[in-house]
Amino acid sequence: MSEEILKLSAMQLDALREIGNVGAGNAATALSQIINRKIDMTVPQVSILPLGEVPEVVGGPDAMVAGVYLRVFGPAPGSILFLLPRDSAFYLVDMLMGRSQGDTQLLNSMDESALMEIGNILAGAYLNALSYFTKLTLLPSIPALAIDMAGAILSVILIQLGQMGDHALVIETEFTTEFDGVKGHFFLIPDPGSLGTILTAIGVK
Amino acid sequence: MMAELIKVGMADYKVGKNPASLISYGLGSCVGIALYDSITKIGGLAHIMLPDSTQARSNENPAKFADTALPLMLDEMIRMGAVKSRVTAKIAGGAQMFTFTNATDIMRVGERNSEAVRTVLKNMDIRLLADDTGGNYGRTVELKLDTGVFRVKTIDKGEKEL
Protein backbone atom coordinates (compact mmCIF):
# COMPACT_ATOMS: atom_id res chain seq x y z
CA MET A 1 0.00 0.00 0.00
CA SER A 2 1.41 3.39 -0.82
CA GLU A 3 0.98 6.12 1.71
CA GLU A 4 -2.59 7.18 2.41
CA ILE A 5 -1.56 10.67 3.50
CA LEU A 6 -0.24 11.47 0.03
CA LYS A 7 -3.72 10.92 -1.37
CA LEU A 8 -5.68 13.32 0.82
CA SER A 9 -8.02 15.66 -1.04
CA ALA A 10 -8.11 19.42 -0.56
CA MET A 11 -11.39 19.04 1.29
CA GLN A 12 -9.95 16.49 3.67
CA LEU A 13 -6.97 18.72 4.37
CA ASP A 14 -9.34 21.63 5.02
CA ALA A 15 -11.32 19.53 7.46
CA LEU A 16 -8.15 18.60 9.32
CA ARG A 17 -7.07 22.23 9.39
CA GLU A 18 -10.43 23.24 10.87
CA ILE A 19 -10.13 20.62 13.60
CA GLY A 20 -6.63 21.90 14.28
CA ASN A 21 -7.94 25.44 14.42
CA VAL A 22 -10.61 24.76 17.01
CA GLY A 23 -8.37 22.41 18.99
CA ALA A 24 -5.49 24.85 19.10
CA GLY A 25 -7.91 27.69 19.87
CA ASN A 26 -9.15 25.79 22.92
CA ALA A 27 -5.59 25.08 23.97
CA ALA A 28 -4.52 28.71 23.51
CA THR A 29 -7.46 29.92 25.60
CA ALA A 30 -6.51 27.51 28.37
CA LEU A 31 -2.88 28.62 28.30
CA SER A 32 -3.86 32.28 28.21
CA GLN A 33 -5.95 31.85 31.35
CA ILE A 34 -3.21 30.00 33.20
CA ILE A 35 -0.49 32.57 32.56
CA ASN A 36 -2.84 35.56 32.39
CA ARG A 37 -1.39 36.82 29.10
CA LYS A 38 -2.92 37.39 25.70
CA ILE A 39 -1.82 34.73 23.26
CA ASP A 40 -1.62 34.99 19.50
CA MET A 41 -2.01 31.87 17.49
CA THR A 42 -1.25 31.19 13.84
CA VAL A 43 -3.79 29.50 11.59
CA PRO A 44 -2.80 25.85 11.77
CA GLN A 45 -0.63 24.48 9.04
CA VAL A 46 -1.54 21.07 7.80
CA SER A 47 1.56 19.81 6.08
CA ILE A 48 2.67 16.57 4.62
CA LEU A 49 6.42 16.53 5.02
CA PRO A 50 9.17 14.04 4.36
CA LEU A 51 10.09 12.70 7.81
CA GLY A 52 13.55 14.23 7.76
CA GLU A 53 12.17 17.73 7.22
CA VAL A 54 9.86 17.81 10.22
CA PRO A 55 12.60 19.12 12.61
CA GLU A 56 13.06 22.15 10.33
CA VAL A 57 9.62 23.37 11.46
CA VAL A 58 11.08 24.14 14.90
CA GLY A 59 14.47 25.46 13.83
CA GLY A 60 16.40 22.38 12.75
CA PRO A 61 17.37 19.08 14.37
CA ASP A 62 19.94 20.63 16.72
CA ALA A 63 17.69 23.42 18.06
CA MET A 64 17.40 23.27 21.86
CA VAL A 65 13.82 22.64 22.84
CA ALA A 66 11.61 21.44 25.64
CA GLY A 67 9.07 18.84 24.57
CA VAL A 68 6.02 17.54 26.38
CA TYR A 69 4.86 14.33 24.82
CA LEU A 70 1.57 12.51 25.28
CA ARG A 71 0.08 9.49 23.62
CA VAL A 72 -3.54 9.64 22.56
CA PHE A 73 -5.62 6.57 23.35
CA GLY A 74 -8.96 5.56 21.93
CA PRO A 75 -10.30 4.64 18.50
CA ALA A 76 -7.93 7.07 16.73
CA PRO A 77 -4.59 6.80 18.55
CA GLY A 78 -1.79 9.23 17.90
CA SER A 79 0.76 11.48 19.51
CA ILE A 80 0.68 15.01 20.78
CA LEU A 81 3.86 16.98 21.19
CA PHE A 82 4.13 20.47 22.61
CA LEU A 83 7.54 21.88 21.70
CA LEU A 84 9.01 25.14 22.91
CA PRO A 85 12.43 26.64 22.38
CA ARG A 86 14.30 26.06 25.64
CA ASP A 87 14.38 29.77 26.49
CA SER A 88 10.63 30.03 26.01
CA ALA A 89 10.10 27.01 28.26
CA PHE A 90 12.23 28.59 30.97
CA TYR A 91 10.33 31.84 30.68
CA LEU A 92 7.01 30.03 30.80
CA VAL A 93 8.22 28.45 34.04
CA ASP A 94 9.15 31.92 35.33
CA MET A 95 5.55 32.99 34.75
CA LEU A 96 4.01 29.87 36.24
CA MET A 97 6.18 29.98 39.35
CA GLY A 98 5.94 33.74 39.82
CA ARG A 99 9.61 34.45 39.18
CA SER A 100 10.99 37.35 37.20
CA GLN A 101 11.93 36.80 33.59
CA GLY A 102 15.29 35.07 33.21
CA ASP A 103 15.39 33.60 36.73
CA THR A 104 14.90 30.02 35.63
CA GLN A 105 18.11 28.56 34.25
CA LEU A 106 17.68 24.95 35.25
CA LEU A 107 14.48 23.09 35.92
CA ASN A 108 13.86 21.56 39.32
CA SER A 109 11.33 18.76 39.63
CA MET A 110 8.57 21.22 40.54
CA ASP A 111 9.28 23.21 37.36
CA GLU A 112 9.23 20.03 35.32
CA SER A 113 5.86 19.08 36.79
CA ALA A 114 4.54 22.52 35.94
CA LEU A 115 5.60 22.20 32.30
CA MET A 116 4.12 18.72 32.05
CA GLU A 117 0.89 20.01 33.54
CA ILE A 118 0.77 22.71 30.86
CA GLY A 119 1.23 20.00 28.24
CA ASN A 120 -1.53 18.03 29.89
CA ILE A 121 -3.99 20.93 29.91
CA LEU A 122 -3.22 21.89 26.31
CA ALA A 123 -3.59 18.32 25.12
CA GLY A 124 -6.87 17.97 27.00
CA ALA A 125 -8.23 21.17 25.46
CA TYR A 126 -7.13 20.08 22.01
CA LEU A 127 -8.54 16.58 22.32
CA ASN A 128 -11.86 17.94 23.53
CA ALA A 129 -12.27 19.67 20.19
CA LEU A 130 -11.18 16.60 18.27
CA SER A 131 -13.58 14.41 20.27
CA TYR A 132 -16.39 16.89 19.71
CA PHE A 133 -15.97 16.83 15.93
CA THR A 134 -15.42 13.12 15.59
CA LYS A 135 -17.66 11.86 18.43
CA LEU A 136 -14.77 9.59 19.26
CA THR A 137 -13.57 9.26 22.83
CA LEU A 138 -9.91 10.26 22.80
CA LEU A 139 -7.90 10.30 26.00
CA PRO A 140 -4.37 11.56 26.65
CA SER A 141 -1.74 9.52 28.49
CA ILE A 142 0.18 11.09 31.33
CA PRO A 143 2.72 13.54 29.93
CA ALA A 144 6.46 12.99 29.62
CA LEU A 145 9.03 15.77 29.40
CA ALA A 146 12.41 16.03 27.70
CA ILE A 147 14.72 18.98 27.16
CA ASP A 148 17.05 18.24 24.33
CA MET A 149 17.74 18.63 20.60
CA ALA A 150 14.59 18.97 18.47
CA GLY A 151 15.62 16.12 16.17
CA ALA A 152 16.12 13.78 19.09
CA ILE A 153 12.75 14.59 20.63
CA LEU A 154 10.87 14.42 17.33
CA SER A 155 12.53 11.10 16.48
CA VAL A 156 10.17 9.44 18.95
CA ILE A 157 7.21 10.32 16.75
CA LEU A 158 8.96 10.12 13.40
CA ILE A 159 10.13 6.57 14.04
CA GLN A 160 6.56 5.43 14.63
CA LEU A 161 5.51 7.00 11.34
CA GLY A 162 8.57 5.59 9.60
CA GLN A 163 7.20 2.09 9.99
CA MET A 164 4.33 2.99 7.68
CA GLY A 165 5.79 5.51 5.27
CA ASP A 166 8.26 8.26 4.58
CA HIS A 167 6.00 11.24 5.24
CA ALA A 168 4.36 12.80 8.27
CA LEU A 169 1.00 14.51 8.42
CA VAL A 170 1.66 17.37 10.79
CA ILE A 171 -1.07 19.61 12.14
CA GLU A 172 0.92 22.40 13.68
CA THR A 173 0.12 25.71 15.34
CA GLU A 174 2.46 28.33 16.66
CA PHE A 175 1.64 30.24 19.82
CA THR A 176 3.17 33.54 20.80
CA THR A 177 2.49 35.49 23.96
CA GLU A 178 2.02 39.19 23.64
CA PHE A 179 5.04 41.34 24.65
CA ASP A 180 7.33 38.66 25.98
CA GLY A 181 7.59 36.34 23.01
CA VAL A 182 7.12 32.91 24.50
CA LYS A 183 6.78 30.67 21.49
CA GLY A 184 5.49 27.18 21.25
CA HIS A 185 4.58 24.63 18.61
CA PHE A 186 1.78 22.22 19.08
CA PHE A 187 1.85 19.05 16.98
CA LEU A 188 -0.87 16.49 16.51
CA ILE A 189 0.43 13.48 14.68
CA PRO A 190 -2.20 10.78 14.12
CA ASP A 191 -0.94 7.21 13.97
CA PRO A 192 -1.14 6.01 10.37
CA GLY A 193 -4.36 4.00 10.74
CA SER A 194 -6.06 6.78 12.70
CA LEU A 195 -6.34 9.27 9.90
CA GLY A 196 -8.97 7.21 8.08
CA THR A 197 -10.91 6.81 11.33
CA ILE A 198 -10.92 10.58 11.93
CA LEU A 199 -11.91 11.43 8.36
CA THR A 200 -14.70 8.87 8.37
CA ALA A 201 -15.98 10.15 11.70
CA ILE A 202 -16.25 13.71 10.41
CA GLY A 203 -17.79 12.54 7.15
CA VAL A 204 -15.20 13.59 4.61
CA LYS A 205 -13.98 10.13 3.68
CA MET B 1 40.47 26.36 4.15
CA MET B 2 37.56 24.73 5.93
CA ALA B 3 37.14 21.02 5.31
CA GLU B 4 33.84 20.15 3.73
CA LEU B 5 31.07 19.25 6.19
CA ILE B 6 28.61 16.79 4.71
CA LYS B 7 25.21 16.68 6.45
CA VAL B 8 23.41 13.41 6.85
CA GLY B 9 19.66 13.70 7.46
CA MET B 10 17.35 11.31 9.19
CA ALA B 11 16.87 8.04 7.26
CA ASP B 12 19.81 8.79 5.01
CA TYR B 13 23.49 7.96 4.58
CA LYS B 14 26.43 9.72 2.96
CA VAL B 15 29.96 8.67 2.12
CA GLY B 16 33.05 10.84 1.77
CA LYS B 17 36.79 11.06 1.73
CA ASN B 18 39.47 12.92 3.71
CA PRO B 19 39.49 15.90 4.46
CA ALA B 20 35.69 16.05 4.64
CA SER B 21 33.63 15.38 7.76
CA LEU B 22 30.24 13.72 7.93
CA ILE B 23 27.76 15.04 10.49
CA SER B 24 24.26 14.16 11.64
CA TYR B 25 22.37 16.39 14.07
CA GLY B 26 20.00 15.52 16.85
CA LEU B 27 19.91 11.73 17.01
CA GLY B 28 17.39 10.47 19.54
CA SER B 29 16.24 6.90 19.25
CA CYS B 30 17.84 6.70 15.82
CA VAL B 31 21.35 5.28 15.55
CA GLY B 32 24.32 6.86 13.79
CA ILE B 33 26.74 4.35 12.31
CA ALA B 34 30.18 5.45 11.16
CA LEU B 35 32.13 3.11 8.88
CA TYR B 36 35.77 3.96 8.19
CA ASP B 37 38.75 2.63 6.25
CA SER B 38 41.79 4.14 7.98
CA ILE B 39 44.20 3.61 5.04
CA THR B 40 42.20 5.25 2.22
CA LYS B 41 40.47 7.54 4.76
CA ILE B 42 37.13 6.83 3.12
CA GLY B 43 34.13 6.68 5.40
CA GLY B 44 30.37 6.73 5.61
CA LEU B 45 27.78 7.85 8.12
CA ALA B 46 24.27 6.39 8.26
CA HIS B 47 21.36 7.71 10.32
CA ILE B 48 18.94 4.82 10.63
CA MET B 49 15.48 5.05 12.18
CA LEU B 50 14.30 1.46 12.38
CA PRO B 51 15.85 -1.95 12.97
CA ASP B 52 14.41 -4.14 10.28
CA SER B 53 13.06 -3.51 6.78
CA THR B 54 11.24 -6.83 6.71
CA GLN B 55 9.07 -5.79 9.70
CA ALA B 56 7.93 -2.47 8.25
CA ARG B 57 4.95 -1.79 6.05
CA SER B 58 6.83 0.78 4.01
CA ASN B 59 10.36 -0.13 3.02
CA GLU B 60 10.83 1.99 -0.07
CA ASN B 61 13.69 3.95 1.45
CA PRO B 62 16.47 1.45 2.27
CA ALA B 63 18.47 4.13 4.15
CA LYS B 64 15.83 4.07 6.88
CA PHE B 65 16.67 0.60 8.18
CA ALA B 66 19.75 -0.91 9.81
CA ASP B 67 19.63 -4.09 7.73
CA THR B 68 19.43 -2.36 4.35
CA ALA B 69 21.35 0.91 4.88
CA LEU B 70 24.65 -0.57 6.00
CA PRO B 71 25.30 -2.93 3.04
CA LEU B 72 24.42 -0.12 0.60
CA MET B 73 26.69 2.35 2.32
CA LEU B 74 29.56 -0.15 2.43
CA ASP B 75 29.14 -0.86 -1.30
CA GLU B 76 29.38 2.82 -2.04
CA MET B 77 32.56 3.12 0.05
CA ILE B 78 34.08 0.15 -1.78
CA ARG B 79 33.27 1.77 -5.12
CA MET B 80 35.19 4.84 -3.91
CA GLY B 81 38.19 2.66 -3.09
CA ALA B 82 37.69 1.45 0.47
CA VAL B 83 38.74 -2.11 1.27
CA LYS B 84 36.16 -4.09 3.18
CA SER B 85 38.56 -6.03 5.40
CA ARG B 86 39.87 -2.75 6.81
CA VAL B 87 36.50 -1.14 7.45
CA THR B 88 35.59 -0.69 11.11
CA ALA B 89 32.50 0.72 12.79
CA LYS B 90 31.58 3.13 15.59
CA ILE B 91 28.00 3.70 16.65
CA ALA B 92 26.04 6.18 18.81
CA GLY B 93 22.40 7.01 19.54
CA GLY B 94 19.57 4.64 20.37
CA ALA B 95 18.30 6.69 23.30
CA GLN B 96 14.90 6.49 24.94
CA MET B 97 13.89 10.13 25.01
CA PHE B 98 10.73 9.89 27.10
CA THR B 99 10.23 7.69 30.10
CA PHE B 100 6.82 6.22 30.75
CA THR B 101 6.23 3.80 33.57
CA ASN B 102 4.72 1.24 31.21
CA ALA B 103 7.28 1.43 28.41
CA THR B 104 5.86 -0.22 25.34
CA ASP B 105 7.83 -1.56 22.40
CA ILE B 106 7.34 1.78 20.67
CA MET B 107 9.25 3.45 23.47
CA ARG B 108 12.03 0.88 23.44
CA VAL B 109 12.80 1.38 19.75
CA GLY B 110 16.17 3.00 20.54
CA GLU B 111 17.37 -0.12 22.26
CA ARG B 112 16.05 -2.31 19.45
CA ASN B 113 17.79 -0.10 16.89
CA SER B 114 21.15 -0.44 18.66
CA GLU B 115 20.77 -4.21 18.93
CA ALA B 116 19.87 -4.51 15.26
CA VAL B 117 22.88 -2.44 14.20
CA ARG B 118 25.24 -4.65 16.23
CA THR B 119 23.73 -7.77 14.66
CA VAL B 120 23.98 -6.39 11.13
CA LEU B 121 27.61 -5.38 11.67
CA LYS B 122 28.41 -8.83 13.01
CA ASN B 123 26.73 -10.48 10.02
CA MET B 124 28.70 -8.23 7.69
CA ASP B 125 31.88 -9.16 9.57
CA ILE B 126 32.68 -5.55 10.46
CA ARG B 127 34.48 -4.91 13.74
CA LEU B 128 32.67 -2.57 16.16
CA LEU B 129 35.32 -0.34 17.77
CA ALA B 130 33.14 1.95 19.87
CA ASP B 131 29.56 1.95 21.08
CA ASP B 132 27.91 4.94 22.77
CA THR B 133 24.24 3.98 22.78
CA GLY B 134 21.34 4.20 25.21
CA GLY B 135 20.53 6.81 27.82
CA ASN B 136 17.73 9.34 27.60
CA TYR B 137 19.42 12.18 25.74
CA GLY B 138 20.03 13.31 22.17
CA ARG B 139 23.34 13.23 20.38
CA THR B 140 24.95 14.99 17.43
CA VAL B 141 27.59 12.81 15.78
CA GLU B 142 30.45 13.73 13.47
CA LEU B 143 32.87 11.41 11.68
CA LYS B 144 36.15 13.15 10.89
CA LEU B 145 37.58 11.46 7.86
CA ASP B 146 41.16 12.68 8.36
CA THR B 147 41.50 10.68 11.59
CA GLY B 148 38.43 8.43 11.85
CA VAL B 149 37.53 10.11 15.14
CA PHE B 150 33.80 9.86 15.85
CA ARG B 151 32.76 12.87 17.91
CA VAL B 152 29.58 12.66 19.97
CA LYS B 153 28.08 15.90 21.31
CA THR B 154 25.24 16.19 23.78
CA ILE B 155 23.48 19.11 25.44
CA ASP B 156 24.38 18.44 29.05
CA LYS B 157 26.15 15.08 29.07
CA GLY B 158 29.36 16.51 27.61
CA GLU B 159 31.22 15.69 24.43
CA LYS B 160 33.36 12.68 23.67
CA GLU B 161 35.60 11.38 20.93
CA LEU B 162 35.31 7.72 20.08
Chai-1 contact restraints between the chains, C-beta under 6 A:
chainA,res_idxA,chainB,res_idxB,connection_type,confidence,min_distance_angstrom,max_distance_angstrom,comment,restraint_id
A,G52,B,G9,contact,1.0,0.0,6.0,A-B,restraint_1
A,G52,B,M10,contact,1.0,0.0,6.0,A-B,restraint_2
A,G52,B,A11,contact,1.0,0.0,6.0,A-B,restraint_3
A,P61,B,Y25,contact,1.0,0.0,6.0,A-B,restraint_4
A,P61,B,G26,contact,1.0,0.0,6.0,A-B,restraint_5
A,D62,B,Y25,contact,1.0,0.0,6.0,A-B,restraint_6
A,D62,B,G26,contact,1.0,0.0,6.0,A-B,restraint_7
A,D62,B,T140,contact,1.0,0.0,6.0,A-B,restraint_8
A,Y69,B,F98,contact,1.0,0.0,6.0,A-B,restraint_9
A,A144,B,F98,contact,1.0,0.0,6.0,A-B,restraint_10
A,A144,B,F100,contact,1.0,0.0,6.0,A-B,restraint_11
A,A146,B,M97,contact,1.0,0.0,6.0,A-B,restraint_12
A,A146,B,F98,contact,1.0,0.0,6.0,A-B,restraint_13
A,D148,B,Y137,contact,1.0,0.0,6.0,A-B,restraint_14
A,D148,B,G138,contact,1.0,0.0,6.0,A-B,restraint_15
A,D148,B,I155,contact,1.0,0.0,6.0,A-B,restraint_16
A,M149,B,G26,contact,1.0,0.0,6.0,A-B,restraint_17
A,M149,B,G138,contact,1.0,0.0,6.0,A-B,restraint_18
A,G151,B,Y25,contact,1.0,0.0,6.0,A-B,restraint_19
A,G151,B,G26,contact,1.0,0.0,6.0,A-B,restraint_20
A,A152,B,G26,contact,1.0,0.0,6.0,A-B,restraint_21
A,A152,B,G28,contact,1.0,0.0,6.0,A-B,restraint_22
A,A152,B,M97,contact,1.0,0.0,6.0,A-B,restraint_23
A,A152,B,G138,contact,1.0,0.0,6.0,A-B,restraint_24
A,I153,B,M97,contact,1.0,0.0,6.0,A-B,restraint_25
A,S155,B,G28,contact,1.0,0.0,6.0,A-B,restraint_26
A,S155,B,S29,contact,1.0,0.0,6.0,A-B,restraint_27
A,S155,B,C30,contact,1.0,0.0,6.0,A-B,restraint_28
A,V156,B,M97,contact,1.0,0.0,6.0,A-B,restraint_29
A,I159,B,S29,contact,1.0,0.0,6.0,A-B,restraint_30
A,I159,B,M49,contact,1.0,0.0,6.0,A-B,restraint_31
A,I159,B,V109,contact,1.0,0.0,6.0,A-B,restraint_32
A,Q160,B,I106,contact,1.0,0.0,6.0,A-B,restraint_33
A,G162,B,M49,contact,1.0,0.0,6.0,A-B,restraint_34
A,G162,B,L50,contact,1.0,0.0,6.0,A-B,restraint_35
A,G162,B,K64,contact,1.0,0.0,6.0,A-B,restraint_36
A,Q163,B,A56,contact,1.0,0.0,6.0,A-B,restraint_37
A,M164,B,R57,contact,1.0,0.0,6.0,A-B,restraint_38
A,M164,B,S58,contact,1.0,0.0,6.0,A-B,restraint_39
A,G165,B,S58,contact,1.0,0.0,6.0,A-B,restraint_40
A,D166,B,N61,contact,1.0,0.0,6.0,A-B,restraint_41
